[in-house]
Amino acid sequence: MPEPQAPEPSRRPGASGGGRAPEDGAIAATGMGGAMDLATSEGATVESSPGGPAGGPADKPRSLWSDAWRDLRRNPVFIIAGLVILFLVIISIWPQLIASGNPLSCDLSKRQQGSAPGHPFGFDGQGCDVYTRTVYGARNSITVGVCATVGVALLGSVLGGLAGFFGGFWDSILSRITDIFFAIPVVLGGLVLLSVVSSNTVWPVIGFMVLLGWPQISRIARGSVITAKQNDYVQAARALGASNSRMLLRHITPNAVAPVIVVATIALGTYIALEATLSYLGVGLKPPAVSWGIDISSASANIRNAPHALLWPSGALAITVLAFIMLGDAVRDALDPKLR
């Protein structure tokens, strides 16, 4: 009776000895007493790992930000909102690209007229070209929204982050101050504070928004820092003797800034709407400044005779606010691991 032959050991692809690589669906030895199914669908790729078949370096683990960017690139809401915002930013910087007229040039003989060649949106009650004023109105609205958001995010993040990190007396003081600011109605505060300002620039409006807007960001930053500083890696850094500044800048801030970015992105659209509201009430931007709120206010008196003068700046304002809110929602979904 012949002796049983020992099974011939399988060889990895590329091993010396000229052994054939296993066909699709074959089982290859893993080198640790186990087996690995090499069957892969057509077009699939296997990432390299230490000691793997390709012998390449280990893949770098993806961070929260890289995962978020990958999700955002696949989100149609983010793409649409981003394209709309990009277009608004471009025309706010270079409005002459699509509007060659002067927004302050008016002709009373054409007041309340409808669309005409070279004037697709018609004319308002003062005989001004509605199309030109709508295009140029994006500049002040975008400027107010971006500058107010940056100011609110910086001030609120610094104050809230420091209060959440150190706690104690300063945390209690900041909490009571934010309660006081939360008790002030925003529109009423704007009517009181901006009614005494005679400047027709955007800076008083921006300053008012920063003054009343930072408590919201401050509370979010405070809670995020309190959560982040309780993690094990922060405690380990503290045990190794890391300074407070190093822990804040290197360990806590990168892991606590995501909620602030989400809220600030959504708030940007809110600040644009707030600027239009204050300008409509006559305490925000003032003529001869060009603003959607000013145009809506002047056109509302003639809504029956010239509804087009109200429709176009109102539509531009609504699209802008909606685009920033959609962008903020997409960023929130990408940065929140619980929503994946």
C-alpha positions as CSV (number, residue, x, y, z in Angstrom):
1,M,0.0,0.0,0.0
2,P,1.6,3.3,-1.0
3,E,2.3,5.9,1.7
4,P,0.1,9.0,1.5
5,Q,1.8,12.0,0.0
6,A,2.0,15.2,2.1
7,P,0.0,18.1,0.6
8,E,2.2,20.6,-1.2
9,P,2.3,23.9,0.6
10,S,0.7,26.8,-1.3
11,R,2.9,29.7,-2.2
12,R,2.2,33.4,-2.1
13,P,2.2,35.4,-5.3
14,G,5.7,36.6,-6.1
15,A,7.4,34.0,-3.8
16,S,10.6,32.4,-5.1
17,G,10.5,29.0,-6.5
18,G,8.3,29.7,-9.5
19,G,5.1,28.6,-7.8
20,R,1.9,29.7,-9.6
21,A,-0.2,32.3,-8.0
22,P,-3.5,30.9,-6.8
23,E,-6.4,31.3,-9.1
24,D,-9.5,33.4,-8.2
25,G,-11.4,31.7,-5.5
26,A,-8.3,29.8,-4.2
27,I,-7.3,29.7,-0.5
28,A,-3.8,30.9,0.4
29,A,-1.9,30.4,3.6
30,T,-1.7,33.4,5.8
31,G,1.6,32.3,7.5
32,M,-0.1,32.1,10.9
33,G,-1.8,28.8,10.6
34,G,-4.9,30.1,9.0
35,A,-6.2,30.7,5.5
36,M,-7.4,33.7,3.5
37,D,-9.9,33.7,0.7
38,L,-8.3,35.5,-2.3
39,A,-11.5,35.6,-4.3
40,T,-12.2,39.2,-5.3
41,S,-14.7,40.6,-7.7
42,E,-13.4,42.1,-11.0
43,G,-12.0,45.5,-10.5
44,A,-11.7,45.3,-6.7
45,T,-8.5,46.4,-5.1
46,V,-6.8,45.1,-1.9
47,E,-5.1,47.7,0.2
48,S,-1.5,47.0,1.3
49,S,-0.7,46.3,4.9
50,P,2.4,45.4,6.8
51,G,3.6,41.9,5.8
52,G,0.8,41.7,3.2
53,P,1.1,40.3,-0.3
54,A,2.4,43.5,-1.8
55,G,4.8,44.1,1.0
56,G,4.1,47.8,0.9
57,P,4.0,50.3,3.8
58,A,1.0,50.5,6.1
59,D,-1.9,52.7,4.9
60,K,-2.2,55.9,6.8
61,P,-5.5,56.0,8.9
62,R,-8.0,58.5,7.8
63,S,-8.9,61.4,10.1
64,L,-12.2,62.9,10.8
65,W,-11.5,65.8,8.4
66,S,-10.5,63.5,5.6
67,D,-13.6,61.4,6.1
68,A,-15.7,64.5,6.2
69,W,-14.2,65.9,3.0
70,R,-14.8,62.5,1.2
71,D,-18.4,62.6,2.3
72,L,-18.9,66.2,1.3
73,R,-17.5,65.6,-2.2
74,R,-20.2,62.9,-2.7
75,N,-23.0,65.0,-1.3
76,P,-25.1,66.7,-4.0
77,V,-26.5,69.2,-1.5
78,F,-23.0,70.4,-0.7
79,I,-22.0,70.6,-4.3
80,I,-25.1,72.7,-5.3
81,A,-24.8,75.0,-2.3
82,G,-21.1,75.4,-2.9
83,L,-21.6,76.4,-6.5
84,V,-24.2,78.9,-5.6
85,I,-22.1,80.4,-2.9
86,L,-19.0,80.5,-5.2
87,F,-21.1,82.4,-7.8
88,L,-22.3,84.9,-5.1
89,V,-18.8,85.5,-3.9
90,I,-17.5,86.1,-7.4
91,I,-20.2,88.6,-8.3
92,S,-19.8,90.3,-4.9
93,I,-16.1,90.9,-5.6
94,W,-16.4,91.6,-9.4
95,P,-20.1,92.6,-10.0
96,Q,-19.1,94.3,-13.3
97,L,-18.6,90.9,-14.8
98,I,-22.4,90.5,-15.2
99,A,-23.7,94.0,-14.6
100,S,-22.2,96.9,-16.5
101,G,-24.5,99.6,-15.2
102,N,-24.2,101.9,-12.3
103,P,-26.5,101.0,-9.3
104,L,-26.8,104.6,-8.3
105,S,-27.8,105.8,-11.8
106,C,-31.6,106.4,-11.9
107,D,-34.0,107.8,-14.4
108,L,-37.4,108.9,-13.1
109,S,-38.9,108.8,-16.5
110,K,-38.5,104.9,-16.4
111,R,-39.9,104.4,-12.8
112,Q,-41.8,101.2,-12.2
113,Q,-41.4,100.1,-15.8
114,G,-41.1,96.4,-16.6
115,S,-38.2,94.5,-18.3
116,A,-36.6,96.1,-21.3
117,P,-33.7,95.3,-23.6
118,G,-30.5,95.6,-21.4
119,H,-32.7,95.8,-18.2
120,P,-34.2,92.3,-17.7
121,F,-35.5,93.0,-14.2
122,G,-37.1,96.3,-15.0
123,F,-36.9,99.5,-12.9
124,D,-37.9,100.4,-9.4
125,G,-39.8,103.3,-8.0
126,Q,-36.9,105.7,-8.4
127,G,-36.1,104.6,-12.0
128,C,-33.1,102.5,-11.0
129,D,-32.2,99.3,-12.8
130,V,-33.3,96.5,-10.6
131,Y,-30.9,94.0,-12.1
132,T,-27.8,96.1,-11.5
133,R,-28.9,96.9,-7.9
134,T,-29.6,93.2,-7.2
135,V,-26.2,92.2,-8.4
136,Y,-24.4,95.0,-6.5
137,G,-26.4,94.3,-3.4
138,A,-24.7,90.9,-3.0
139,R,-21.4,92.7,-2.0
140,N,-22.7,94.2,1.2
141,S,-24.7,91.2,2.2
142,I,-21.8,88.7,1.7
143,T,-19.4,91.1,3.4
144,V,-21.6,91.5,6.5
145,G,-22.3,87.8,6.7
146,V,-18.7,86.6,6.3
147,C,-17.1,89.3,8.6
148,A,-19.8,88.9,11.3
149,T,-19.4,85.1,11.2
150,V,-15.6,85.3,11.5
151,G,-15.8,87.8,14.4
152,V,-18.5,85.8,16.3
153,A,-16.6,82.5,15.8
154,L,-13.3,83.9,17.0
155,L,-14.6,85.8,20.0
156,G,-17.0,83.1,21.1
157,S,-14.5,80.3,20.6
158,V,-11.8,82.0,22.6
159,L,-14.0,83.0,25.5
160,G,-16.0,79.7,25.6
161,G,-12.9,77.5,25.1
162,L,-10.9,79.2,27.9
163,A,-13.9,79.0,30.2
164,G,-14.5,75.3,29.5
165,F,-10.8,74.4,29.9
166,F,-10.1,76.3,33.2
167,G,-13.6,76.1,34.7
168,G,-14.2,77.4,38.2
169,F,-14.8,81.1,38.8
170,W,-14.3,82.3,35.2
171,D,-16.6,79.7,33.9
172,S,-19.4,80.9,36.2
173,I,-18.8,84.5,35.3
174,L,-18.9,83.8,31.6
175,S,-22.1,81.8,32.0
176,R,-23.9,84.6,33.7
177,I,-22.7,87.1,31.1
178,T,-24.0,84.9,28.2
179,D,-27.3,84.6,30.0
180,I,-27.6,88.4,30.0
181,F,-26.9,88.7,26.3
182,F,-29.3,85.9,25.5
183,A,-32.0,87.9,27.2
184,I,-31.6,90.8,24.7
185,P,-33.9,90.5,21.6
186,V,-31.7,90.7,18.5
187,V,-34.0,92.9,16.4
188,L,-35.0,95.2,19.3
189,G,-31.3,95.5,20.3
190,G,-30.5,96.5,16.7
191,L,-33.2,99.1,16.6
192,V,-31.9,100.6,19.9
193,L,-28.1,100.4,19.2
194,L,-28.0,101.2,15.5
195,S,-30.5,104.0,15.5
196,V,-27.9,106.3,17.0
197,V,-25.3,105.4,14.3
198,S,-25.2,107.7,11.3
199,S,-22.6,105.8,9.3
200,N,-23.8,104.1,6.1
201,T,-21.0,101.5,6.0
202,V,-21.2,97.9,7.0
203,W,-19.0,98.0,10.1
204,P,-21.6,99.2,12.6
205,V,-23.8,96.4,11.5
206,I,-21.0,93.9,11.8
207,G,-20.0,95.1,15.2
208,F,-23.6,94.8,16.4
209,M,-23.9,91.2,15.2
210,V,-20.6,90.3,16.8
211,L,-21.7,91.9,20.1
212,L,-24.9,89.9,20.3
213,G,-23.9,86.8,18.4
214,W,-20.8,85.5,20.3
215,P,-22.7,84.0,23.3
216,Q,-24.2,81.2,21.2
217,I,-20.8,80.1,19.8
218,S,-19.3,80.6,23.2
219,R,-21.6,78.0,24.8
220,I,-21.0,75.5,22.0
221,A,-17.3,75.9,22.3
222,R,-17.4,75.6,26.1
223,G,-19.3,72.3,25.9
224,S,-17.1,70.9,23.2
225,V,-13.9,71.8,25.1
226,I,-15.3,70.3,28.3
227,T,-16.1,67.0,26.5
228,A,-12.7,66.9,24.7
229,K,-10.6,67.6,27.8
230,Q,-12.0,64.5,29.5
231,N,-10.6,62.1,26.8
232,D,-7.8,59.8,27.7
233,Y,-5.2,61.3,25.4
234,V,-5.7,64.7,27.1
235,Q,-5.2,63.1,30.5
236,A,-2.1,61.3,29.3
237,A,-0.7,64.5,28.0
238,R,-1.4,66.2,31.3
239,A,0.3,63.3,33.2
240,L,3.4,63.7,30.9
241,G,3.7,67.3,31.9
242,A,2.3,69.1,28.9
243,S,1.6,72.7,29.4
244,N,-1.9,74.2,29.2
245,S,-1.2,76.0,25.9
246,R,0.1,72.8,24.3
247,M,-2.9,70.8,25.4
248,L,-5.3,73.5,24.1
249,L,-3.6,74.0,20.8
250,R,-2.4,70.5,20.0
251,H,-4.9,68.1,21.6
252,I,-8.2,69.9,22.5
253,T,-8.8,72.5,19.8
254,P,-8.5,70.2,16.7
255,N,-11.0,67.8,18.3
256,A,-13.4,70.5,19.6
257,V,-13.6,72.9,16.7
258,A,-16.0,70.8,14.5
259,P,-19.3,71.9,16.3
260,V,-18.2,75.6,16.1
261,I,-17.6,75.3,12.3
262,V,-21.0,73.8,11.8
263,V,-22.9,76.4,13.8
264,A,-20.9,79.2,12.3
265,T,-21.7,78.0,8.7
266,I,-25.4,77.9,9.4
267,A,-25.3,81.3,11.3
268,L,-23.7,83.0,8.2
269,G,-27.0,82.8,6.3
270,T,-28.8,84.0,9.4
271,Y,-26.6,87.1,9.6
272,I,-27.2,87.9,6.0
273,A,-31.0,87.8,6.7
274,L,-30.5,89.9,9.8
275,E,-28.7,92.6,7.9
276,A,-31.5,92.7,5.3
277,T,-34.0,92.9,8.2
278,L,-32.2,95.8,9.9
279,S,-31.8,97.6,6.6
280,Y,-35.5,97.1,5.8
281,L,-36.3,98.7,9.2
282,G,-34.0,101.7,8.4
283,V,-31.3,101.1,11.0
284,G,-28.9,98.8,9.1
285,L,-27.3,100.0,5.9
286,K,-28.6,103.4,4.8
287,P,-28.7,105.0,1.3
288,P,-26.7,105.5,-0.8
289,A,-25.4,102.1,0.2
290,V,-26.8,99.3,-2.0
291,S,-28.4,96.5,-0.1
292,W,-31.2,93.9,-0.7
293,G,-32.9,95.1,2.5
294,I,-33.0,98.7,1.3
295,D,-34.4,97.7,-2.1
296,I,-37.0,95.5,-0.5
297,S,-38.0,98.3,1.8
298,S,-38.4,100.8,-1.0
299,A,-40.2,98.4,-3.3
300,S,-42.7,97.3,-0.7
301,A,-44.6,100.6,-0.9
302,N,-45.2,100.0,-4.6
303,I,-45.8,96.3,-4.6
304,R,-49.1,96.6,-6.5
305,N,-47.7,98.7,-9.3
306,A,-44.2,97.3,-9.6
307,P,-44.1,93.8,-8.0
308,H,-41.0,93.0,-10.0
309,A,-38.9,95.5,-8.0
310,L,-39.7,93.5,-4.8
311,L,-39.5,90.0,-6.4
312,W,-35.9,90.0,-7.6
313,P,-34.0,91.3,-4.5
314,S,-36.2,89.1,-2.3
315,G,-35.5,86.1,-4.4
316,A,-31.7,86.8,-4.3
317,L,-31.9,87.1,-0.5
318,A,-33.8,83.9,-0.1
319,I,-31.5,81.9,-2.4
320,T,-28.4,83.2,-0.6
321,V,-29.7,82.4,2.9
322,L,-30.9,78.9,1.7
323,A,-27.5,78.1,0.1
324,F,-25.6,78.8,3.3
325,I,-28.1,76.9,5.5
326,M,-27.8,73.9,3.1
327,L,-24.0,74.2,3.2
328,G,-24.2,74.2,7.0
329,D,-26.4,71.1,7.1
330,A,-24.1,69.2,4.8
331,V,-21.1,70.1,6.9
332,R,-22.9,69.0,10.0
333,D,-23.8,65.6,8.5
334,A,-20.2,65.1,7.4
335,L,-18.6,66.1,10.7
336,D,-21.0,64.2,13.0
337,P,-19.9,60.6,13.2
338,K,-23.2,59.6,14.8
339,L,-25.1,60.5,11.6
340,R,-23.0,58.2,9.4
